[in-house]
């Protein structure tokens, strides 16, 4: 693989044809590791793939992260590199993120012109929020000490190559909740004889919506969404049990903790009022993504020096990002890179006809390369 554009495109299309779900990225990992070895990098394969490139005698090290996993979506595209894996698709652009970072590794290996160490991080299972923590648990931070860490995510609908980021919170947390109501089933014609879990559940669904509208400050950016309502009822059978599942987003640890507190209060109170029991589970895998000031300002300066349109104080995003775990351990910057505004490039992330924009590959590659050279400048000694 060389640094020219056609080979980056070819590599990206190959990944797109062969998408793999989180922690199943065996083919992708093997291809990434092979490229890094061919470039002469120090390569480590574990939960993910890590490539280490050293130049000069500088003792500073930075990490650059790309995600590798795909989504359980059946692709509905017309291009000639549609997914060959039934029900699995690169609908978030991780094929592009991986290719851009490999392009940067290629350029830097061929012409380092920096002083220090670059750690290329190819992470599995970003979509479920498990990959970064798995790499950390495996000892990534101890084995590859870095001073700062960066990640790029493409942004459909934004102009091609537009860079946007911000100091402080940039992505919300995501918490998954499950509430199980255990009441008393009965005959649909005699509801007074039972404790109908659907009616109680519906009351709870409505109550949960008041957390954002009445319990948290206006403009907090929190979201509470019930996404599943399951029961054991039938045509003429009132359900004795029901399960509510959903997703909560928050822009601060305090709001996240308050959401959980109020959900527990509401579930317990409504259950007590109706004489039923309730089980509540609230699990946070995506914490809030917090950008540090110094690396964020450095990234902004790099983008501006390249002449890229730059938004240095964008609004925080409501989606969540597994990179948060790296940024919580090491000063970091998560940035968004415009994927284009039309066609498949402008379709929402996770849409079955979304596609990463090949024209973004050299932009992202060059952004990585310039960032490395500016953060690890070569000094005359």
N, C-alpha and C positions, 0 to 999 in steps of 0.2 A: 504494500500500500504506500502510495506517495502522497504528497501534499496537494496534488492537482485536484481540481473540482470534480471531474468526471468520476474518479475513483472514490471520492467521498459519497457521491450520489449512488454509485453502484453498491457500495457497502451498506448505505442506509436502506436501499431497496431490498437488499438481501435480508437484512434484519426485519424489514416490514413483512416480507413473505413468510418469515419463520418466527412469529411472535411467541413468547413464552410467559406464562403467569408467574407471579411472585414465588420465589424459592424453587422455581422449576426452570431457571434460565441456564440450563446446562450448555446448550448449543451456543447461546449468546456469550456466555462466559468464556467458552473455549476459543471462540473467534476473537474476542477482545484480548485475551491473554496471548494468543498467537501473534497478533499485530504488535503488541508491546514487546514481546520477546524478539521479534524480527527487528525492532528498532534499537535493541540493545539495552532496554530498560531492565531494572531489577523488578521481577514480577512475583507477586504473592497471590495464591489462590486459596480462598477460604469461603466464607459466606458470600463474599463478593470477590472482586478482582482489584488489586492495588498495584499500580506501577510507580516506581520511584526513579526520578531523573535528577542527577546532581551535576552541578556545573560550578567551577571555581572553588573557593574555600569559604564562602559565606556560611554562617551557621543558622540563618533563618530558613524556615520551611513554610510553604503554603499548600493547602489542599484544594483541589478542584474536583467537584462531584458531578457525576452524571448518573441517572437512573436507567435501568435496563428492562424493567418488566412491562408487560402488556396487560390488557383488560379482557374480561370474559364477555366480549361483544362480537356478534356476527357482522363482519364487514359488508357494507353495501356501497362499494366504490366501483368505478369503471376504468381505473388505470390498470396498467399491465403488471403491477407487482402486488396484487391483492393477496391477502393472507391465505396461506395454504393450510392453516390450522383451523379447523372448524370451530366456530364459536370463540375464537381468540383473535384479538386485533390490537395493533398499536394505535389506539385512539386518543393518546395523550401526547404523542411526539417523543417518547423516550428513545425510539430508534434514531431520531434526529439528534437528541441530546448526546447519546453515546457516540454517534458518528462525529459530531463537532469536537468532542473532547479527544477522540482518537486523532482527528486532524490536527489539533493543537499539539498533541504528543509527538506526532510525526514532524511537524515544523520545528519544534523545540529540540527534538533529538538530532535533527539534521543541522540546525543552526542555533545552538543554545543561547548565546549572548545574554546570559543572566548569571547571577552569582548567588547560589544557595541551592535549595532542594524543592522540587515540585513533586507532590504526591497526587497522582491521578486516581480518583476514587470512583469505581464502577459499582454502584450499589444495587442490590436486588430489592424486590418487594417494597417499592415506595407506595404503591397504590393502597395497600392495607396498613401502612404506617409501621411496618415491622422491620424493614431492612436496615435502616440506620442504627437502630438500637441493637439489632443482632450483630452488626459489625463492631459496635462499641463493646458489647458483651464479650465478643471474641478477642478483644484486646487491641482494637485498632489504634486507639489514642496512645496506648503505652508503646506499641510496636512502631508507630509512625507519628512521633510527636510533631505537631504542626502549630504554627503561631497564629494562623488565620485560615478560614475556609470559605469557599464560594460555591454557588450553584446557579445555573441558568434554567429557566423554564420558558418555553415559547408561549406566546399569548395571541391566540386567534382574534381577528378583528382589529388589532392594532397595526399601524403601518409597518411594513417590512423593515426590520432592523432597529425599530425604536426601542431604546433602553429605558426601563422605568424601575425605580426602586425607592427606598426610603430608609432613613435612620429610624430605629425602633421597630414596633410591631408592623409586620408586613402581611402575615397570613394568620388566619384564625386557628384556634384549636378545634378538634373534632372529638366529641364524646358520643359513644353508642350506648343507648339505654334500652332496657327491656323491663316491662312491668307486667306481671302475671296476676290476674284477679281470680280468686277461687271462691265462687258463690254456690248457688244451688240451682241445678237445672230443673225443668218442669215442662208442663204442657202449655203450648202457646195460647190456649184458650183460658188458662187460669194463672196468669202471671203473678197474682197475689200469693200463690202457694210457694213460689221459689224466690231466688235472689238473682235476677237476670244480669249476667255479666256484661252483656252488650250495652244495656242502658247505663250501668255503672261506668263502663269503659268510655262511653260517649261523653258522659259528664266529666270524666277525667281528661279526655282529649281537649275539651273546651277550657277546662281550668288551666291546663298547661300553657295555653296560649297567653294567659294573663301574666306569666312570668316576664316575658319580654315587654309587654305593653304596660304593665303596672308595677312590677317589682324591681326592674332594672332602670337605670337612668336613660332618658331618651337619647338616641344617638349612640348607644353602647355598641351597636353592631352585632348583637347576639341574635341567634336564631334557634328556635326549638321546633322541630318538625317531627310529627308522628307519621311514619312511612308505612307501617303495617298494622293491621287490626285483624287478629286471628281468633276464631272461636270454635267451639265444638257444637254449635247449634245446627239444627236442620230445619226443614220446611215448617214443621209444626212442633219443634222442640226448642224451648228456650235454653240457651247455653248456660252451663254451670261454670265454665271457665273461659277466660279471654286473655289474650296476650297483646300488649301494645309494644311495638318496637319503633325506634326512631333515632334521630340524629340531632345533636345540639352543638352549636358553634359559639365560640366566645373569643373576645379580643384581649382578654386579660385573665390571669389565673384567678383573681378574685371573682370576676363574673362567672367563670366556669364553676368555681366552688359554690357560689350562690345559686346558680342554676340547679346543681345537684341537690343542694339543701332544700330549695323550694319544691323541687319535684318530689323529694321524699316526704315533705310535709303534706303536700296535696294528696299524694297517693295514700298515705296513712290516714289522713283526715276523712277522705271520701270513703275509704274502706270501712272505717269505724262507723261512719254515719249510716252505712247500708248493712252493717253486720256481716261483712265478708273479710277474708284475709287477702293480703297482697304481698308479693315478693318483688323487690326492686333491685336492679343491677345497673350500674353506671360505670362505664369503662372508657378511659381516655388513652388512646394510643398516639394521636397527633396532638402534641402540645403546641402552644403559640410559637410562631416563628418570629424571633426578635433579631433584627439586624444591629450590629455594633457600628458605632460612628466612624471609626477610623477606616476599616475595610470598605464601608459603604461609600465614604467620601473618595477613597482611592479608586473604586470602580467607576464612580461618576466622572472623576477626572480623566480616567482612561477612555471612557466612551466619548466624552466631549473632545478629547485630543484627536480621536479618530474621525471626528466630524459626524458622529451618529446623533440623530435626534434623541435628546435625553430629557426624561422627566425625573428630577431628583427628589421629588416629594409626592409621589403618587398616593392615592387613597389605598388603605389596606385592603387586601383581598379577603373575601369570605371563604374561599377554599382553604384547605389545609395542606401542609407540606411536611413530609417526613424529614427533610433537611433540618427541621427545627431541633432535632436531637444533637446534631453536630454543632449547630449554632449556639446551643445552650452550654456546650462544653468548651468551645473555642470561639473567640470573636469571629463573626462571619457576616456574609452578605448574600442574600437571596435576591436575584434580579429577574425581571421579565423582559423578554425579547420578542418584539412584534413579529407575528407569523404571516402578516398580510391581511387584507380586508375583503377579498373576494373569493368566490368558489369554495373548494374544499379547505383552503387555507384559512378562510374566515369562519368556518363552521365551529360550533362550540367544542371545547375539549370534551371527550367521551362520546361525541356523536358518531354514529356508525358510518358516516361518510366524510369525517374529518381526515385531513392528511397534513403531515408536516411539509413545510415549504422548502424544497431543495435549494432555492436561492438564499435561504438563511444559513446554510451550512458554512460557506466561507466567511460570512459575517461573524457567526458565533466562534468559529475557529480563530479568526484574527483577533477577536475581542479577548479570548483566553490568552493568546500569545502576547498581545500587548500588555495585558494585565500582569502577567508573570514578569515581563521585562521591566515594568514600572515598579512593581512591588519588590522585586529582587534585582535592583539595578547593578549592572557591572561597574565596578569601581577600579580605577587605575591604582595599582599598589606599588 
